[in-house]
Amino acid sequence: MTRPSFVDGFGFSEGYEMKSKTIRRWSAVHTWTSLICTVFLLLLALTGLPLIFHHEIDHLLGDAAELKQMPADTPRLDLQQLVAAAEKHRPGEVMQYFGFEDDEPNAAIAIMAPTAGTEPNSSHTFMLDARTGEALEMPSANGGLMMVMLRLHVDMFAGLPGKLLLAFMGVLFVVAIISGTVLYLPFMRRLKFATVRQDKSTRLRWLDLHNLIGVVTLTWALVVGVTGVISACADLIIAAWRNDSLSAMVAPYRDAPPLTQLAPATRLLDIAKDVAPGMQPDFIAFPGTRFSSEHHYAVFMKGSTHLTSHLLTPVLIDASTLQVTAVAERPWYMDAMGMSQPLHFGDYGGMPMQILWATLDVLTIVVLGSGVYLWVVRRKAARPVLEKAESVA
């Protein structure tokens, strides 16, 4: 019986520690999980590369909003004045969210839509100068190149089904990484680490490179794969939070009549800071959005360190009386979601981390491409053997 080509390919010999049947099983798992997810992973890797540098690309393309230069002591408008400025800019629409940028304290990010419950991809995002109330458009957040890249990366323009499909592909990717590691570990004992057998065939040289780059990117690929799965399940995670934590916090308002008028947003940030000392506002969810209730403003506060700045604590404020009704504890799955995105895109360490992430992304593209090449070559090599066996039979 002819020994399977993948056994020779990985450098195993008869009588080696890992039995041939075990090798075949792990090889089948690695081959098919890789093949099924490769096209999607190539899409994710290619779209993820520009997203790592989205701020820099926005500035290069002129899609980044630029504030006017003004004296440093120029006073800022209060929150209600900014709400009024936003509503003047988008008449007929309602405020959904107000966001704040650490690197641009004189700006606020406004998100508006026809209704409070409008889904995110149909909302309109723009920047407000916090000193003048001037509205500045953000093309990259409303259909520009970076938004196209983000939609392809997040859901392939297919909404929740697209996200869940990519989550499944991410799981297959993680399984492919683990199975590839299991196959490569015994091989490492036979050859010195980082050996590329230059005297062998092109297929074996590419196999060595595939294995080597796979080992080098192993930890990063696992981190990106797992965080990608978590991010792809964000809609389900948020729905679980709404049905569990948020539902319990707003239970006393279950039978309350609909709001006819909102209390001014002027003091929302001061109120939230009073009950969450040492924390800073990240964004405000207005009543009726998926991060609040029909009767509450939700001010999401973040920690002051680089790590805790991604862990958000919601402060629920009655939208008619401005009384704080709850300061919520974060469930573990919301923390996992909050930490996953910056880890996924390398947002922790500035430009050095971005360059490292981009390099590892390119290497992953090489691993994916070489894996497809090795499978095609192996199929071609196996075909004459199968034809010969069939003719003998």
N, C-alpha and C positions, 0 to 999 in steps of 0.2 A: 504493500500500500504506500502511495506517495505521501510524504509528510507535508502537511499544509504549509503554504509559502509564508504565512505570517509567523510560523515558528522559527524558520530561518531568519526572517526579517528582524525579529526581536533578538536574535542571537542565542536562542535557547537550543540546547542539544538534548538528545535522548538521555533519560536517566537524571535529568536536572531536577532540582528541588520541586519546582512547580510542575505538576503532572500535565500531560498534554491535554486531557479533557478539560481541566480547569483553565488552561490557557485559552482553549477554544471558546469556552463560555465567556470569559472576560473579554476576549477579542471581539466576539459577536456583540456584546453589550457596548463596547467602545465604538465599534464600527457603525452600528445602526443608530445609536444615540447621536453620534457626531454627524452622520449623513443627514438625518432628519432635521437637525437644527442648524446646519451649516449655512444655508441660504439666509435664514433669518438673522443668524449671528453676524454674518458679513454685513447685512443691512445695518444692524445695531452698531457694529464697529466703525463702519464708514460714516454713519450719521453722528455717532458719538464723538468722533475726532474733532469736527468743528465746534461741537457744543462745549467741549473742554475750554475753548478759547472764545466763548460767545461774547463776552464783554469786549474783548479786543477786536473781534470781527465787526461788531456793531459800530464801534468808533471808526474803524477803517472804511466801512461802507456808508458812513454818515447817518446811520439809523439810530444812534444814541442821542437822547435828549440832552441838550446843553443849557445850563442855567446862565443867566446874565451875571456878569461880574458886578457886585455891589459891595459897599463897605461891610466889614465883618460884623459891625454892631447894628446892622439893619434889623429892626424888629420883625417878628414873624406874625402872621395872622393866626387867630385861634382856630380850633378845629371846625367850629360851625361856619366860620367865614370861608374856610376851604371847601366845606360841603356845598355852600351856596355858590362858590366859584365853579365847582365841578358841575353842579346842576345847570348853571348858566351855559356852560360849554356844551352840555349834552341835554338840551331841553326834552322833556317827555320821557326821560329815563330815570331810574332810581339807583341810588348808591348801593353797591354790594359790599365792597371792601375798601379800606384805606390801609396802605402799607408804608413802611418806613425803611429807609436805607441807611446803614451805618456809615457808609463812605460818602453819603450826600445828605447831611443833616438839614439842608435848606430845601429839601424836596419831599414830596409825598406822592405815593403811587395810588391813583384812583382807578377803581374797576366799577364800571356801570353797565346796566343792561335794561331792556324793556321791563323786566320784572325782577324781583329779588331772587326768585327761584330759577332764573335762566341758567342753563348749564354753562360751565366755564368757557368752552370753546366758542360760544356765541356772545360772550361779553366783550366789552371794549376797554382796553387798558391805556392810560395816559398818565403823564406826570404833571404835577402842579408845583409851581414855585411857591414855597411856603411863605415867602416874604411879600409877594405881589398878588398871588392867586392866578397868575398867568398859566394857561394850559399849554403843555408841550406834548406833541404827539410822539408815540413810540412805535415806529413801523415794525420793529422786530417782534413786538408783542401782539401784533394784529395782522399777521399774514406775511411778514417779510421772510427773507431767506432763513433766518435762524428759527422762526416759528415753524416753517416747513420742515426743517431738520428735526426740530423737537417733536412735531406730530408724527413724523415717520419713526422716530426713535421710541416714542411712548405708546402709540396705538395704531400706527400705520393708517391714520385717518379712518379707523373702523370703530372708534369708541370702545366701550367695555369689552366686546368680543375680541377686538384687536389686542387689548391689554392682557386679557386672559390667555390668548394664544401665545403672546410673547412671554408671559409668565411660565407657561408650560415649556416653551423652548428653553427658557432659562434653567428650569429643573433638569431638562435633558442635558444641557451644557454642563451642569454641575456633576451629573452622573458620568458624562463622558470624561471629565477631568479626573474623577476618582478612579474610574476603570483604567484610564490611560496610565495613571500613577501606579496602580497595582501591576499592570503589565511591565512597566519600565523598571520597577524596583529590582527584580532579579537580574535584569539586563545590566544594571549599574555595577553589579558585583563582578561582571566579566570584563567590562571595559572601563578604563580610567575616565573619570567624569570629564565632560566636555570634549570627548574624543569624536572626531568626524573622520570616518574611514575613507581617506582620499583615494586609496588604491582599489576601492571596490566600485561597483556599478553606480550609475547615477541614482537609481532607486534607493540603494542602501545609503548613499551620501545624504539624500533628502530625508530618509528615515532617521538618520542620526541627527540631522538639523531639526527635524520635527520634534524628536524626543528632547533634544537639548533645550530648544526654545520653550517647549511645553513645561519643562522643569523650572526654567528661569522665571516664567510668568505664572507659575502654579498658584502661589498665594494670592497674587493680584487678581488672577482670573476667578478664583473662588470668591474673593471679596466682591468683585464686580458682578459675578453671576448671582450670588445670594442677595445682594442689595438691589440688583435689577429685578429679581422676582418679587421682593418686598414692595418696591416702588410700583411695579405693574399691578399689584393687588391693592393699591392705595384706595380706590373707590370702595372696595369691599371693607377695608380697614376703617375708613371714615363712616361707612354705613353701620358697622358694628359699634363704633363709638357713639353715634347718634342714638342707636337703639338701646344702648346700655347706659353709659355714663351720662350723656346729655339728657336722655329721656328721664332719668331719675332726678336730675337737677331741676328740670322744669316741670316736674309732675304737679306742683301746686297750681300751675297756670293752665292745666289741661282743659278746664272748663271756662277759662276766662274769655270774655268777648274780644273780638279782633280790635287791634289798636286803630284809632282814628287819627292820632297825631303822635309824632315822636317828640320826646323832650330834646332840646338842643344838645348837640354833641360837644359843646364847648369844653366841659370839664371831664370828659371821659378818661383822658390819660391821667389826670391828677387823681381821680378816684381810684383807678386801677393801681397806680403807684403806691397809694396809701395802704392798700391791702396786700400788696406784693412788693415789699421793700427790697431794694437791691436788684430789682429786675427792670428790664427795659421793654417798651412796647415793640412788638414785631408787626402785628396788623390788627385791624378792627373789623369784625364781621357785623354787618348791620342786620337788623331784624328780618327774618324770612329767608336768610341764606342757609346753606347746608352746614355752616360752622356756628350757627346761632339758633335761636328759636323765633317764633312769631312775636314774642314779647320782650326780647332781650337784645341789647348790644353785647357782643362778646369781644373783650379786649384780650388778645393773646400776648402774654408776657414771656420774655426769654431771659435766660441767665446772662451774666456779664462776662463769662469766660468763653474761649473759643469753642470748647466742648459743649457747655450748657446753653450756648446761644442757639443750638438746634433743638433744644428741649423746651416745648412751649406749654405754659400754664394758662388756661382760659379763666378770665374773670367775667362772670355774668352780671350784667347791670340792667336792672329793670328799665325798659325803654320809655316808660311814662313817668316814673318817680325818681330815676337815677339812683336807686338804692342797690347796693351790692347784694345779690341773692345767693351767690355761690362762688367759691374759689376752688376749682376742680383739681383733684389729684389726677395725674396722668396715668392711664393704663399702660402696661408694658408695650402693647402693640403699637400705640401711638408714638412712644419713644423710639421703637424700632424703625417706624416709618420716618420719623424726624431725623434720625441719624443716617438712614440709608442713602438719601439723595446726595449730601455732600461727600460721603464716602464713594458713592458711585461715580461722581464726576471729578473727584480730586479737589474739592473746594476748601480743603483744610490748610494748605501750606503755601498759598500764593503761587507765583509763577514757577518756582522750582518744582512744586508738586504737579502743576499742570503739565510741564515738560515731561516729567517722569511718567505721568498717566498717558500722555500722547505716545511716548516711546513704547510703552507696554501695549497700548492699543494697536500700534503698527505691527509689533511682534505677534500679537494674537491673530491679526489678519494673515500673516505669513504662516502661522500654525494651521489656520483653517484652510488656506489655499493648498498648503503642502499635504494636508490630510486627504483632500479630494484627489490630488495628483497621485498619491500613493495607492488609494483605492482603485482608481482607474487603471494604473499600471498593473496592479495585482490581478485585476479582473482580466486584463489582456493576457497576462502570463498564464493564468489558470485555464483559459479557453482551449488552447491546444491540448492540454492534459486531459480535459474533460472529453474533447472530441475523440482523442485516442482511446480513452477508456470505453466510450460508447461504441467505437468501431470494433474493439476486441470483444465486447459483450455481444 
